[in-house]
């Protein structure tokens, strides 16, 4: 944040966003923020390790290991693990954890929702026995039973 | 490595589905998401600075002090296994880079229109047409009034017959619900 004020929002994003190249732009490039901090936050990762990348609505759940570790963690890590005791969407976690800072591919640059290092405590997007990640399809949905179910659910909504 | 999640053995996380709420500045996207979401809507909003005002003027709604620069995010629990997420997305061309990610896996989209500034929604209509995403044009009735006939709106936007053009009130929960149902029914029809 350039203004140093209490707002956790930038005034507005760059007028001409750089097309996503898959490369993480240096964090200091856009706002005089030290690149060291994001480097530490991501454990040195400079690009997503999830393939395909997590969607904004992908569900995150803190593992038992993560729960046990919460007391030892601070700042962002704690802010991410604590609310994810029940499943939360990536966008929700990101919005609660801090400024949303888009890097051109709608991924929060602070990447609070990246999968944790393999051995570390962390949030996972699926339970151990839940099968494939519960992310959306990459194409628009063409799943009739699912659509019908959402319609029924929404009709009951008051 | 194989640490169990906290709810191990009970049920897997809900399946997320999403509908996009698109449209120009100040058409009522934030209001729409906020009035139907069961969680407080998460919005990245910033006050319009003088600079931004010159870039994105809103001549017909001068009282609007802030405008959405990133996205609004809301949620409706459909049942135990499905959560419907709503993403209010900026309508300007310069935010188009976000749309690809937002469109992926979406059930459909609702293009919110303010008939006083019709051309603001062209980029969204163009994008969803090209992406093959089922969408509905929803005219927000400011002050509960419809200023132009829906046929005129359809003509102005040049959308094909199968795309529903409806009127709704972004301040009324059930009106939003019905608009979303129109989106879903359009998605069902597009499936045929």
Interface residues (C-beta under 8 A of the other chain):
Chain A: X7 X9 X10 X11 X12 X13 X15 X16 X17 X19 X20 X55 X56 X57 X58 X59 X60 X61 X62 X63 X64 X65 X66 X67 X85 X86 X87 X89 X91 X92 X95 X96 X100 X102 X104 X105 X106 X107 X118 X119 X121 X124 X125 X126 X127 X128 X129 X130 X131 X134 X135 X136 X137 X138 X139 X140 X141 X142 X144 X146 X147 X148 X149 X150 X151 X153 X154 X155 X157 X158
Chain B: X1 X2 X3 X4 X5 X6 X7 X8 X9 X12 X13 X14 X15 X16 X17 X18 X39 X42 X44 X45 X46 X47 X49 X52 X55 X69 X70 X71 X73 X75 X76 X78 X79 X82 X83 X84 X85 X87 X94 X95 X97 X98 X100 X101 X102 X103 X104 X105 X106 X107 X108 X131 X132 X133 X134 X173 X174 X177 X180 X181 X184 X185 X187 X188 X191
